[in-house]
Amino acid sequence: MSSPFNKPSGGSGSFFTPAKHVSDLALIIEAKSVRRDVPNTFNGVTTNRDEVTADITVFRNSQNIETRTPHEVMKNAIIHSSVLAKEAETNIGTPLLAKVAKPSGKNYYAFLEVPADIEAAVAEYFEKRESALADAMADVPDFD
């Protein structure tokens, strides 16, 4: 008989790499938790950083926006860039709609607002998704 259970993976989701998302039109960042003072070694130097775990829904191009269909949904992604992690942390429990940019002359990435027309389209997707989830949960029996 096979087991119905998954085994621990030993880790969490993938890392959110801002450089790979600067061309995306919109991201829904649903931050869930923060881990403080996580050791990070780069070029032989170890420092501590905060890491935020989030589900990130990616709208990469105009077709994704027009069809209200995300390009990708990253589950349990780790946001480790300090500016992005701080912004995501302040929004734990409330979805953040943003795009990623590297401010001119700066050595970091930041979340920026998306245009109103893109926000409206993504909001339509989000509300439909949340409604479908609520409908599905309505059929779940109360086990208390």
C-alpha positions as CSV (number, residue, x, y, z in Angstrom):
1,M,0.0,0.0,0.0
2,S,1.4,3.4,-0.9
3,S,1.4,6.3,1.6
4,P,-1.1,9.1,1.1
5,F,1.5,11.6,2.5
6,N,4.1,13.8,0.9
7,K,7.6,13.7,2.4
8,P,9.3,16.9,3.7
9,S,11.2,18.7,0.9
10,G,13.9,20.1,3.3
11,G,13.2,23.6,1.9
12,S,10.6,26.0,0.8
13,G,9.7,27.5,-2.5
14,S,11.9,29.0,-5.1
15,F,13.7,32.3,-4.8
16,F,12.1,35.3,-6.4
17,T,14.8,36.8,-8.6
18,P,13.8,40.5,-9.3
19,A,16.0,40.7,-12.4
20,K,13.9,38.1,-14.1
21,H,10.7,40.1,-13.5
22,V,11.5,43.7,-14.5
23,S,9.7,43.2,-17.8
24,D,6.5,41.8,-16.2
25,L,3.5,44.0,-16.4
26,A,2.1,43.2,-12.9
27,L,2.7,40.9,-9.9
28,I,0.2,40.0,-7.2
29,I,2.4,39.5,-4.1
30,E,0.6,37.6,-1.3
31,A,3.1,37.6,1.5
32,K,2.5,35.0,4.2
33,S,5.4,35.0,6.6
34,V,8.8,36.5,7.4
35,R,11.9,34.8,8.6
36,R,14.3,37.1,10.4
37,D,18.1,37.1,10.4
38,V,18.6,34.3,7.9
39,P,22.4,33.8,7.3
40,N,23.4,34.5,3.8
41,T,26.9,34.0,2.4
42,F,28.0,36.0,-0.7
43,N,31.6,36.2,-1.9
44,G,32.8,34.6,1.3
45,V,31.1,37.1,3.5
46,T,28.1,36.0,5.7
47,T,25.4,38.5,6.7
48,N,21.9,38.1,8.0
49,R,18.8,39.1,6.1
50,D,15.1,38.9,6.4
51,E,13.2,36.7,3.9
52,V,9.5,36.8,3.1
53,T,7.6,33.8,1.9
54,A,4.9,34.7,-0.6
55,D,2.7,33.4,-3.4
56,I,3.4,35.6,-6.5
57,T,1.1,35.7,-9.4
58,V,2.9,36.9,-12.6
59,F,1.3,38.7,-15.5
60,R,4.2,38.8,-17.9
61,N,2.7,40.4,-21.0
62,S,-0.3,42.1,-22.6
63,Q,-1.9,38.7,-23.5
64,N,-1.9,37.7,-19.8
65,I,-3.6,41.0,-19.0
66,E,-6.1,40.8,-21.8
67,T,-7.2,37.2,-21.0
68,R,-7.0,37.7,-17.3
69,T,-4.7,34.7,-17.1
70,P,-1.4,34.7,-15.3
71,H,1.7,33.6,-16.9
72,E,2.8,31.8,-13.7
73,V,1.9,31.4,-10.1
74,M,4.9,31.0,-7.8
75,K,3.9,29.2,-4.6
76,N,5.9,29.9,-1.4
77,A,8.5,32.0,-3.2
78,I,11.3,33.5,-1.1
79,I,11.8,37.2,-1.5
80,H,15.2,38.0,-0.2
81,S,16.1,41.4,-1.7
82,S,16.0,43.7,1.3
83,V,13.9,46.5,-0.2
84,L,11.4,44.1,-1.7
85,A,11.2,41.9,1.4
86,K,10.5,45.0,3.6
87,E,7.7,46.1,1.3
88,A,6.2,42.6,1.1
89,E,6.4,42.2,4.9
90,T,4.4,45.4,5.5
91,N,1.7,43.8,3.3
92,I,1.4,40.4,5.0
93,G,-2.3,39.4,4.9
94,T,-3.2,41.9,2.2
95,P,-2.3,41.3,-1.5
96,L,0.1,43.8,-3.0
97,L,-0.2,44.7,-6.7
98,A,3.1,46.0,-8.2
99,K,5.8,45.7,-10.8
100,V,9.5,45.4,-10.3
101,A,12.0,48.1,-11.3
102,K,15.6,49.0,-10.6
103,P,15.5,52.8,-9.9
104,S,17.9,54.7,-12.1
105,G,21.4,54.9,-10.6
106,K,20.5,52.6,-7.7
107,N,21.8,49.2,-6.9
108,Y,18.5,47.6,-5.7
109,Y,15.1,46.7,-7.0
110,A,11.8,48.2,-5.8
111,F,8.1,47.6,-6.2
112,L,6.3,50.3,-8.2
113,E,2.6,50.9,-8.9
114,V,1.1,49.5,-12.0
115,P,-1.0,51.7,-14.4
116,A,-4.7,51.9,-13.6
117,D,-5.9,49.9,-16.7
118,I,-3.6,47.0,-15.7
119,E,-4.7,47.2,-12.1
120,A,-8.4,47.0,-13.2
121,A,-7.7,43.9,-15.4
122,V,-5.7,42.2,-12.7
123,A,-8.4,43.1,-10.1
124,E,-11.0,41.4,-12.3
125,Y,-8.8,38.2,-12.3
126,F,-8.3,38.4,-8.5
127,E,-11.9,38.9,-7.7
128,K,-12.9,36.0,-9.9
129,R,-10.3,33.8,-8.3
130,E,-11.4,34.7,-4.8
131,S,-15.0,34.2,-5.7
132,A,-14.3,30.7,-7.1
133,L,-12.3,29.9,-3.9
134,A,-15.2,31.1,-1.7
135,D,-17.6,29.0,-3.7
136,A,-15.4,25.9,-3.3
137,M,-15.0,26.4,0.4
138,A,-18.8,26.8,0.9
139,D,-19.1,23.1,0.0
140,V,-16.6,22.0,2.6
141,P,-18.3,20.4,5.6
142,D,-17.6,21.8,9.1
143,F,-15.6,19.2,10.9
144,D,-15.8,20.8,14.4
